[in-house]
Amino acid sequence: MKAKEFEKKFDQGGEITKYLDVTKARRPRHQPKRVNVDFPIWMIQSLDKEAQRLGVPRQSLIKMLVARHLEAQAL
């Protein structure tokens, strides 16, 4: 498909996703970077209890809590 046809289809609200190759798509500033954090045992136990209550892995809970805190600070 030529660019002009693609743009026309997009502008008209047509379905264009089948023409896109998203295999190498990236979200800016969302690339993972590994960090190591040491927590006291009592904190890990509390995190695990809360993660189990929510039905999510510990890592997901930590990400969610940190993101929530950072978003609140950005206000």
C-alpha beads as a LAMMPS data file, in Angstrom:
LAMMPS data file: protein, C-alpha beads

75 atoms
74 bonds

1 atom types
1 bond types

-500.0 500.0 xlo xhi
-500.0 500.0 ylo yhi
-500.0 500.0 zlo zhi

Masses

1 110.0

Atoms # bond

1 1 1 0.000 0.000 0.000
2 1 1 1.328 3.428 -0.883
3 1 1 1.643 6.134 1.767
4 1 1 -1.087 8.291 0.228
5 1 1 -3.546 5.373 0.291
6 1 1 -2.584 4.607 3.904
7 1 1 -3.061 8.251 4.964
8 1 1 -6.419 8.436 3.199
9 1 1 -7.636 5.249 4.895
10 1 1 -6.397 6.588 8.275
11 1 1 -8.028 9.993 7.781
12 1 1 -11.326 8.301 6.918
13 1 1 -11.175 6.240 10.107
14 1 1 -10.552 2.985 8.290
15 1 1 -8.907 -0.100 9.771
16 1 1 -5.149 0.305 9.284
17 1 1 -3.627 -2.021 11.877
18 1 1 -3.357 -4.904 9.420
19 1 1 -0.940 -2.754 7.390
20 1 1 1.377 -2.053 10.338
21 1 1 4.358 -4.131 11.447
22 1 1 4.388 -3.697 15.220
23 1 1 6.944 -6.425 15.939
24 1 1 9.614 -3.819 16.654
25 1 1 7.366 -1.123 18.119
26 1 1 8.622 0.443 21.354
27 1 1 7.055 2.771 23.869
28 1 1 9.445 5.650 24.619
29 1 1 10.770 5.634 28.192
30 1 1 9.123 2.247 28.869
31 1 1 12.082 -0.023 28.179
32 1 1 12.727 -2.184 31.243
33 1 1 15.922 -1.732 33.224
34 1 1 16.737 -4.168 35.979
35 1 1 17.425 -2.826 39.466
36 1 1 18.183 -4.684 42.661
37 1 1 16.562 -3.592 45.897
38 1 1 17.089 -5.188 49.296
39 1 1 14.028 -5.241 51.557
40 1 1 13.822 -6.317 55.187
41 1 1 12.077 -9.661 55.712
42 1 1 9.025 -8.084 57.377
43 1 1 8.507 -5.895 54.305
44 1 1 8.764 -8.830 51.907
45 1 1 6.237 -10.747 54.005
46 1 1 3.852 -7.783 53.904
47 1 1 4.360 -7.373 50.151
48 1 1 3.695 -11.066 49.576
49 1 1 0.537 -10.948 51.684
50 1 1 -0.795 -7.941 49.761
51 1 1 0.231 -9.413 46.398
52 1 1 -1.601 -12.626 47.228
53 1 1 -4.681 -10.673 48.320
54 1 1 -4.695 -8.823 44.988
55 1 1 -3.788 -11.917 42.983
56 1 1 -0.681 -10.400 41.422
57 1 1 3.028 -11.275 41.587
58 1 1 5.194 -9.421 44.103
59 1 1 7.105 -7.638 41.327
60 1 1 3.876 -6.294 39.816
61 1 1 2.734 -5.025 43.211
62 1 1 6.045 -3.230 43.783
63 1 1 5.866 -1.607 40.327
64 1 1 2.281 -0.537 40.961
65 1 1 3.083 0.984 44.372
66 1 1 6.150 2.837 43.107
67 1 1 4.296 4.138 40.040
68 1 1 1.372 5.297 42.196
69 1 1 3.740 7.163 44.507
70 1 1 5.667 8.798 41.672
71 1 1 2.460 9.890 39.920
72 1 1 1.178 11.421 43.177
73 1 1 4.450 13.338 43.594
74 1 1 4.211 14.696 40.040
75 1 1 1.043 16.623 40.875

Bonds

1 1 1 2
2 1 2 3
3 1 3 4
4 1 4 5
5 1 5 6
6 1 6 7
7 1 7 8
8 1 8 9
9 1 9 10
10 1 10 11
11 1 11 12
12 1 12 13
13 1 13 14
14 1 14 15
15 1 15 16
16 1 16 17
17 1 17 18
18 1 18 19
19 1 19 20
20 1 20 21
21 1 21 22
22 1 22 23
23 1 23 24
24 1 24 25
25 1 25 26
26 1 26 27
27 1 27 28
28 1 28 29
29 1 29 30
30 1 30 31
31 1 31 32
32 1 32 33
33 1 33 34
34 1 34 35
35 1 35 36
36 1 36 37
37 1 37 38
38 1 38 39
39 1 39 40
40 1 40 41
41 1 41 42
42 1 42 43
43 1 43 44
44 1 44 45
45 1 45 46
46 1 46 47
47 1 47 48
48 1 48 49
49 1 49 50
50 1 50 51
51 1 51 52
52 1 52 53
53 1 53 54
54 1 54 55
55 1 55 56
56 1 56 57
57 1 57 58
58 1 58 59
59 1 59 60
60 1 60 61
61 1 61 62
62 1 62 63
63 1 63 64
64 1 64 65
65 1 65 66
66 1 66 67
67 1 67 68
68 1 68 69
69 1 69 70
70 1 70 71
71 1 71 72
72 1 72 73
73 1 73 74
74 1 74 75
